[in-house]
Amino acid sequence: MLEELIMQKTQSDGHTTSKKVQKEVSKHLETLQTSFEGYFSPESLEKETWVRSPFLIDIDSISDEDLIKDDLIDMRSKEVLKAEFQAKDLGDFWGSLSQAYPLLVKRAMSILIPFATTYLCEAGFSILMSIKTKVAIG
């Protein structure tokens, strides 16, 4: 897929990218994909939907033995928190609950942290590609 994208870019702007660079970038992205699959497996994402939608999920989908269930039920009963959830991004919302629901926040943050890592990685890769393009042109 990446190689196709590079070829399309090459055809559209007339610049060429060496096969060696294409292979290195492709190899790097495949390694990242494999690494991220450990963080973001479909099973783990499905299991932790309460982090993204704490007021919409079926509470019965959470095991009675899970210690967060009682806190989640309590949190969901508060309309003020529902309004806050709609007004804030996920990280800010969960961070604001650290004193009232420390167990929920700890679990939510352990799920959200890898997404920040992914964003930083993508941003760094974009910057690297921009620099590389400028060097190749200039």
C-alpha contacts under 8 A as a table, 3 or more apart, distances in Angstrom:
res1	aa1	res2	aa2	distance
1	M	4	E	5.17
1	M	5	L	6.39
2	L	5	L	5.00
2	L	6	I	6.19
2	L	26	S	6.27
3	E	6	I	5.09
3	E	7	M	6.15
3	E	22	Q	6.56
3	E	26	S	7.13
4	E	7	M	5.07
4	E	8	Q	6.16
5	L	8	Q	5.10
5	L	9	K	6.17
6	I	9	K	5.06
6	I	10	T	6.07
6	I	17	T	7.56
6	I	22	Q	7.49
7	M	10	T	4.96
7	M	11	Q	6.14
8	Q	11	Q	5.13
8	Q	12	S	6.12
9	K	12	S	5.13
9	K	13	D	6.17
9	K	14	G	7.99
9	K	15	H	7.93
10	T	13	D	5.59
10	T	14	G	5.37
10	T	15	H	5.14
10	T	16	T	5.34
10	T	17	T	7.13
11	Q	14	G	5.48
11	Q	15	H	7.48
17	T	21	V	6.70
17	T	22	Q	6.77
18	S	21	V	5.34
18	S	22	Q	6.33
19	K	22	Q	4.94
19	K	23	K	6.08
20	K	23	K	5.19
20	K	24	E	6.18
21	V	24	E	5.08
21	V	25	V	6.07
22	Q	25	V	5.33
22	Q	26	S	6.00
23	K	26	S	5.01
23	K	27	K	5.94
24	E	27	K	5.07
24	E	28	H	6.09
25	V	28	H	5.06
25	V	29	L	6.17
26	S	29	L	5.20
26	S	30	E	6.20
27	K	30	E	5.15
27	K	31	T	6.28
28	H	31	T	5.14
28	H	32	L	6.26
29	L	32	L	4.95
29	L	33	Q	6.06
30	E	33	Q	5.01
30	E	34	T	6.26
31	T	34	T	5.18
31	T	35	S	6.19
32	L	35	S	4.98
32	L	36	F	6.00
33	Q	36	F	5.14
33	Q	37	E	6.14
34	T	37	E	5.25
34	T	38	G	7.09
35	S	38	G	5.66
35	S	39	Y	7.28
36	F	39	Y	5.05
36	F	40	F	5.92
37	E	40	F	4.98
37	E	41	S	5.16
38	G	41	S	5.92
39	Y	114	P	6.77
40	F	44	S	6.49
40	F	45	L	6.22
41	S	44	S	5.37
41	S	45	L	6.31
42	P	45	L	5.15
42	P	46	E	6.09
43	E	46	E	5.23
43	E	47	K	6.09
44	S	47	K	5.01
44	S	48	E	6.21
45	L	48	E	5.41
45	L	49	T	6.44
46	E	49	T	5.64
48	E	51	V	6.00
48	E	52	R	7.89
48	E	111	I	7.74
49	T	52	R	5.45
49	T	53	S	6.10
49	T	54	P	7.58
49	T	57	I	7.20
50	W	53	S	4.97
50	W	54	P	4.42
50	W	55	F	7.76
50	W	56	L	7.89
50	W	57	I	6.02
51	V	54	P	5.73
51	V	90	L	7.97
51	V	108	A	5.71
51	V	111	I	7.82
52	R	90	L	7.06
53	S	56	L	5.37
53	S	57	I	6.11
54	P	57	I	6.02
54	P	72	L	7.38
54	P	76	R	7.19
55	F	76	R	5.73
55	F	82	K	6.98
57	I	61	S	7.76
58	D	61	S	5.55
58	D	62	I	7.84
59	I	62	I	5.74
59	I	69	K	7.54
59	I	73	I	7.47
60	D	63	S	7.00
62	I	66	D	6.90
62	I	69	K	6.54
63	S	66	D	5.29
63	S	69	K	7.41
64	D	67	L	7.74
64	D	69	K	6.71
66	D	69	K	5.85
67	L	70	D	6.74
67	L	71	D	7.78
68	I	71	D	5.31
68	I	72	L	6.01
68	I	103	L	6.57
68	I	104	L	5.83
69	K	72	L	5.06
69	K	73	I	6.17
70	D	73	I	5.12
70	D	74	D	6.22
71	D	74	D	5.06
71	D	75	M	6.01
71	D	101	Y	6.63
71	D	104	L	6.97
72	L	75	M	5.04
72	L	76	R	6.05
72	L	104	L	7.35
73	I	76	R	5.23
73	I	77	S	6.52
74	D	77	S	5.37
74	D	78	K	7.20
75	M	78	K	5.67
75	M	81	L	7.03
76	R	79	E	7.47
76	R	81	L	7.53
76	R	82	K	7.12
78	K	81	L	5.53
78	K	82	K	6.63
79	E	82	K	4.94
79	E	83	A	6.32
80	V	83	A	5.21
80	V	84	E	6.28
81	L	84	E	4.87
81	L	85	F	6.03
82	K	85	F	5.08
82	K	86	Q	6.48
83	A	86	Q	5.22
83	A	87	A	6.31
84	E	87	A	5.02
84	E	88	K	6.03
84	E	93	F	6.84
85	F	88	K	5.51
85	F	89	D	7.31
85	F	90	L	7.43
85	F	93	F	5.81
86	Q	89	D	7.83
88	K	92	D	6.03
88	K	93	F	5.62
89	D	92	D	5.51
89	D	93	F	6.09
90	L	93	F	5.14
90	L	94	W	6.16
91	G	94	W	5.42
91	G	95	G	5.93
91	G	109	M	7.52
91	G	112	L	7.33
92	D	95	G	5.02
92	D	96	S	6.08
93	F	96	S	5.32
93	F	97	L	6.89
94	W	97	L	5.38
94	W	98	S	6.96
94	W	105	V	5.60
94	W	108	A	6.98
94	W	109	M	7.41
95	G	98	S	5.57
95	G	105	V	6.71
96	S	99	Q	7.81
97	L	100	A	5.35
97	L	101	Y	5.63
97	L	102	P	7.11
97	L	105	V	6.57
98	S	101	Y	5.57
98	S	102	P	4.79
98	S	105	V	5.64
98	S	106	K	7.87
99	Q	102	P	5.67
101	Y	104	L	5.44
101	Y	105	V	6.17
102	P	105	V	5.10
102	P	106	K	6.00
103	L	106	K	5.20
103	L	107	R	6.31
104	L	107	R	5.30
104	L	108	A	6.00
105	V	108	A	5.00
105	V	109	M	5.91
106	K	109	M	5.32
106	K	110	S	6.26
107	R	110	S	5.20
107	R	111	I	6.52
108	A	111	I	5.20
108	A	112	L	6.19
109	M	112	L	4.88
109	M	113	I	5.81
110	S	113	I	5.65
110	S	114	P	7.68
111	I	114	P	6.63
111	I	115	F	7.92
112	L	115	F	5.49
112	L	116	A	6.98
113	I	116	A	5.34
113	I	117	T	6.55
114	P	117	T	4.91
114	P	118	T	6.22
115	F	118	T	4.99
115	F	119	Y	6.26
116	A	119	Y	5.08
116	A	120	L	6.25
117	T	120	L	5.20
117	T	121	C	6.17
118	T	121	C	5.07
118	T	122	E	6.17
119	Y	122	E	5.16
119	Y	123	A	6.08
120	L	123	A	5.05
120	L	124	G	6.03
121	C	124	G	5.11
121	C	125	F	6.13
122	E	125	F	5.07
122	E	126	S	6.21
123	A	126	S	5.15
123	A	127	I	6.33
124	G	127	I	5.15
124	G	128	L	6.15
125	F	128	L	4.99
125	F	129	M	6.18
126	S	129	M	5.15
126	S	130	S	6.19
127	I	130	S	5.02
127	I	131	I	6.19
128	L	131	I	5.19
128	L	132	K	6.06
129	M	132	K	4.99
129	M	133	T	6.04
130	S	133	T	5.14
130	S	134	K	6.28
131	I	134	K	5.13
131	I	135	V	6.20
132	K	135	V	5.13
132	K	136	A	6.11
133	T	136	A	5.08
133	T	137	I	6.12
134	K	137	I	5.19
134	K	138	G	5.77
135	V	138	G	5.19
